[in-house]
Amino acid sequence: MALEENKKINRKISEARQAAEQASRSKTQFLANMSHDIRTPMNGIIGMLNIADRYVDNPDEVKKYHQKIRMASEYLLSLINDVLDMRKIDQKDIMLLEESVNLRDVIENCRDILEAKAGEQEITLDTTGMAEFNPPQLMASEVHLRQIFMNIISNAIKYNKYGGKIFIQAIVLEQTEDKVTCRFSVTDTGIGMSEDFQKQMFEPFTQEHGENRSEFKGTGLGLSIVKRIIEEMGGEIRVESELDIGTKFSWDLTFPIDKAINERAENIPDRIVTLRGIRVLAAEDNSLNSEILKFILEDMGINVNLVENGELAVKAFQESRPGEYAMILMDIMMPVMDGYEASRIIRNMKRPDAAKIPIIALTANAFAEDIVRSSEAGMDAHITKPIDENKLKECMLRLLASR
C-alpha cells in the first residue's frame, strides 16, 4: 500500500516538474520572440526616419516613409498592450466596466480599423451576416469587448491566406425585458491549426508557427487574453479548425439592457458645435507630448494654455474668469500634483463653472481601473495615449454639446 502511495506521489512530482519545465521553455521562447519582435519595428522606425531625412525636398517620399513608420509604431504598441494586459489578467486584476454600449457599432468599428491591415493581403472582411443584428443599447465593458474582437479578427488576418476571407457574424439568441444573449463568431479561410496545438492554444506564450518570426509575429498572448475576458464576462469560447481549411471562433455572452438610455445626456444634441476659437487649459509634464498636444489643438483652431503639472493647472483655472476656459485636458501622472488630485480640487472650487467644465483625462494609463479612477476624480472622459486626433475631437465636441 505504501509502495502504491509512493508511486502516486512520484508521478505527481514528475508531472509537476514536466509542467514547470514546459512553462519555463514557453517563457524563454516568449522572451526570445519579444526581443525579436520589439527590435524589428524599432529598427524599421529608426531606419525609416533616417531615410526620410534624406528626402526633405520630396514630400511624397517623406509621406511614404512616415506611413511605414506609423505602421511599425502601431505594431509595437499592440505588442506592449498584449504584454501589459496579460500581466493584469494573471494578477486577477481584470475590471469590467458597466457602461452603455452599442454592440453593432463596436464590432463595425473594429472591422473598420482592421480593414487596411486585411487589404494588404487582399483579404475580405465580410460582415453581411450581421445585417439583421440590431440589439438594444446594452450595459457592458466596451474596452474589453474591443479587445476580444480586435484580437480574434487580427489573428484571422495574420493566419489567413493571400486573397482569403473572414466572416464576422453576430446574432441575438434570446432577448427578455432585462437581458440579451448574443452569439458572435469569426470564421476565416486561413491555414488552420493542428489538433495537437488546439489543446494548448489558449496557454500564454504559445504559437503554432512561432518559429517563423518573419511571417507570423506576435506575443502569443492574444488568445489567452480573449479567453480570460470572455470567461470573466460569463461566457465560453469555442474553436473549430482544420489545417489548410480555416478556423472558426465562436462565443455567447449575455448583457443587461440599458433601460436608462433615454434619460441620459450623452448624445450630441441637434445643434451646431465648433471647437474653433475656444480656449482650453491643458496640463502635460512631458515636453515632447506637450508639443504634440499643442500642435493638435491649434490645428483644430483652439487657443491653448499649456501648464506642466496639476498644481499649475489648479492655479491657472483659479485665476481665470468664469467661463474663460471651455474645457480642461488633464494628464494623470505628473510631478508636484497628479491629474486626479488636480481634478478633485477644481471640482470642489466655489465658482459657477467648476462643477460643469468638461475635464478629459489624456493619459498613458489605459486599464479599466484607470478609467474608473478618472471618473471618480470628476473627469468626464478618458483618452489614452498615443492620442487619436479624431477620437479626441469627437470627444470634445460631444462634451461641449452636452453642456
Buried (B, 14 or more C-beta within 10 A) or exposed (E): EEEEEEEEEEEEEEEEEEEEEEEEEBEEBBEEBBEEBBEBBEEBBEBBEEBBEEBEEEEEBBEBBEEBBEBBBEBBEBBEBBBEBBEBBEEEEBBBBEBBBBBBEBBBBBBEBBBEBBEEEEBBBBBEBBEEBEBBBBBBBBBBBBBBBBBBBBBBBBBBBEEBBBBBBBBBEEEEEEEBBBBBBBBBBBBBBEEEBBEEBBBBBBBBBBEEBEEBBBBBBBBBBBBBBBEBBEBEBEBBBEEEEBBBBBBBBBBEBBEEBEEEEEEBEEEEBEBEEBBBBBBBBBEEBBEBBBEBBEEBEBEBBBBBBBBBBBEBBEEBEEEBBBBBBBBBEBEEBBBBBBBBBBBEBEBEBBEEBBBBBBBEBBBBEBBEBBBEBBBBBBBBBEBEEEEBBEBBBBBBBBB
